Amino acid sequence: MRSANDREPAESADESSNAPVLAAIDLLGQRWMLRVVWELEPGPLGFLELRRRMGNCSSSMLSNRLQQLQAAGLLEKLGPKGSYELTIAGIRLGEALQPLWDWSEIWTDRPHDFRWP
């Protein structure tokens, strides 16, 4: 695993394309991106149901995020007016994020307790 000291900071989006992890962070760090992955992890959802689960995410923002995730190969739309589902790459992303989700459950229970299990 590389450390932060092994590379120079990226100065532009073009330079981050040379570091796949930076490209992933740039994509997934945008508001609502990981929430979409989270909501689709259990299985396909239609736009309206996904929008309902996303709380205060506007329809236009959700549509934009779905398009970006499709372009990145992380989800696909089933049919012209169908549901959205994660691709194999999206499923693998969810698996990669599982330790973060596990950590967050402990953190929300005891954010200031440094004696973790």
Summary of the structure (lengths in Angstrom):
residues: 117
radius of gyration: 16.5
end to end distance: 24.5
largest distance: 50.9
contacts: 262
relative contact order: 0.11
helix: 56%
strand: 6%
